[in-house]
Amino acid sequence: MRLTLPRPGYAAVSRWFLAAALAGLLVADLHVTTLHPWADLARLLGGLIRPDILAVEGWSVVYTLAFAVLGVGLGAGAGLLLAIPFARARPVRLACAGLRAVHELFWALLLMQVFGLSAATGVLAIALPYAGICAKVYAEIIEEADLAAVRVLPAGTGAVSAFLYARLPEVAGRIRDYTLYRLECSLRSSLVLGFIGLPTMGFYLESAFRQGRYAEAGALLLVFYALIGTRRLWVRGWTVPVLLAGATLALPPAIGNAAIGASLVRFLGHDIVPAPLRGAALADPETWARLWSWLRPILTEQILPGTVQTLILAQIALAATALGALVLFPLTTRRFAGPLGRPLGRVLLVVVRSTPEYMLAYLCLQLLGPSMLPAIIALTLHNAGIIGYLMGRHADALPYRADAPTGLNLYAYETVPRLYGQFLAYLLYRWELILRESAIFGILGVTTLGFYVDAAISELRLDVAVVLIAATAVVTVAVDGLSRGLRRSLRIDALPTRLSGPAMHAAAPDPA
Amino acid sequence: MLGLGRFGHFALGCLAALLAAGGPAHAQAAKAVPPFVFTGIPDQDESRLVERFGKVAAYLEAKLGVPVRYIPVKSYPAAVTAFTNGQVQLAWFGGFTGVQARKAVPGSQAIAQGAEDAAFKTYLIANAATGLKPGKDFPKDSAGKTFTFGARSSTSGRLMPEYFIRQAFPGQSPEQVFSRVGFSGDHSRTIQLVQSGAFAVGAVDYSVWDLDSKAGKVDPKAVSVIWESPTFPDYQWTVRGDVDRTYGAGFTERLRAALTGITDPAILEPFGRSKFIPVTNAAYEPLVEVGRSTGLLD
């Protein structure tokens, strides 16, 4: 990962990452501590086969949807506004980086302090990070847009007219596709918020998993897959206002009202202010000495080991994702899976990627016990599902010679080499996302940064929690920068990386 | 940090918009007496929590003449947070979460505890495969095995066992004494994890152990109690100091009387308590000391 070296090639970068992952495996805690993981897994699969649909709490489905729709609505709306000054204003870029570097669950844990278990917490926990993500992606889309139409406008055309007539038509389609993809993500986020107490499907899933009511869990999962799988049917241009209005009306009623004003004042003015600074004389050097002696153990005993564990988990999961994607993508291609196998492969990968990683990790932890192994499995399944699916589409778009080899020869000597740059671009892009998720898994008991955040919140030390969350954000932003640098240096920075990227071949406009 | 103020305003604006659109039901409810909302720490199987708190809600509503709602939470700190930000006025806290909550909300007071809570106990339980035998003294031969606490801020599942461990092994933290330390999240889960062998030893609330044993969820061949701790004060009902202003003078006393007046075994049984008795904040002072000495409290 030394960027000053002579430009590394694909092979060198791959070797670095593989070596980092192997080194991580040497120190990672991979014990299986439960005695009967297979028996539990069999019961879970039994639940999926014989789901108890009647046990599904109908309102939880409605609330999941309402939080997701309003979260994306607010986030995308704010993102669009922020995208306009994004390229020019550095403070906007920094603010957006900060917003999106903090995971939805961390946002929710902080918002809960002020807004309680309420609709506001649920919607804002999604809207805040999504505003940061949408601003960045919309800005990129606007930047990448074809300017041909703008150039032929007659001199003297006003800025608004130029935007509406020459710019917007060019980018509207891609913004719409990306926003639809965000809605899929937000359904996952919304579900996961239930795990910390908001009344979405995750609330009931957590209870069902915890108490072994697998038929109910299976039913909830199937309903969730159906919700994601049918989103193209119910998200249309004309349904958007209906969805937004419906979601606003369907928000869960507040049970008890948090005293928001007083809580906000206490939260900002007391709770998150580092303990040594509360009511202290800021001019007094003693105060700053106390601040340092407060901060130092947090740095050495929490941030440092937490970051190391987070990086270990992320690097192992990244390499495992790479291997998983290479194994999985042929399942979704015409040449390797055939006309019958391909649709099945696609369904498999769509299901895998629709499953929220956090829930997957929670489930694996219940089955295998608290070590890094369940977290690695969850991250690998989810991300390999996504990259495998995308690679499959690229593989199908490749023009092959009529006398191309078949089977393993085609795979190893033609398909993979031709797609390798694209493959690395996807992996490096997902590096940051895997890291963000690795940190949050600490809440489930893996000793990554989230583990310490969870401890700080349990001890009501919100000042410590905020420092830890900020540290997580800094690590995320650093990895994002590193990933960008590597992609630039490999000259793969112009390749598509997003799940909703530009259509890869004109014949198939399906933007999935 | 600098942006947070502005963010706060943005958040408030959004919330106002949400509430304004939130429908007339909300506005109507605000005119009458606001519902009296309570919660409890999720210390065991959720079905039992729903049963016990559902009954308490119905009982209090009849006794107090105000609408009473129970709001479920997913973690101990979430219960404390709901209390500190005013979403709930009353909570069934563990000893330590109660101390945390009363420290964060000046004026709030512990009003009633279970008769058993004045002298509560932790059980150390062990998987049969460990060969650990029951004894009178802290089982020092558990060192080097895997160990699970309950929730991080549980009194009988974390605070007190950690204190006893530190006493038995001076100068060592639980992480140094045991080969692996976990937090199961609740007592029922602790029992399951030790019973399944996922952890060799665990610390569990004695009342939940008794309830789960009675419910037939414990396999005595797989897991057994190896040590009973000295006693300490634990669970209690804590109420915010501002309820008299909202629900009328003397409300706190009426609430205390209602709680200590519960005689219906159908309500008391899911709590594993024989009755509730009056209590004051002072009864929990020992836990403050223990909290400080284990570093869990400032």
Interface residues (C-beta under 8 A of the other chain):
Chain A: H31 T33 T34 L35 H36 L70 L74 A95 G98 L111 M112 Q113 V114 F115 G116 L117 S118 A119 A120 V123 L124 A127 L128 F195 I196 G197 F203 E206 S207 R210 Q211 T248 L249 L251 P253 A254 I255 G256 N257 A258 A259 I260 A262 S263 L264 R266 L268 I272 A275 G369 P370 G445 D454 A455 I457 S458 E459 L460 R461
Chain B: M1 G3 L4 G5 F7 G8 A11 L12 C14 L15 L18 L19 A21 G22 G23 A25 H26 P34 P35 V37 D45 E46 S47 R69 I71 P72 V73 K74 S75 Y76 P77 A78 V80 T81 A82 T84 N85 G86 Q87 V88 Q89 Q100 K103 A104 T146 A151 R152 S153 R180 G182 F183 G185 R189 S196 G197 A198 F199 L296 L297 D298
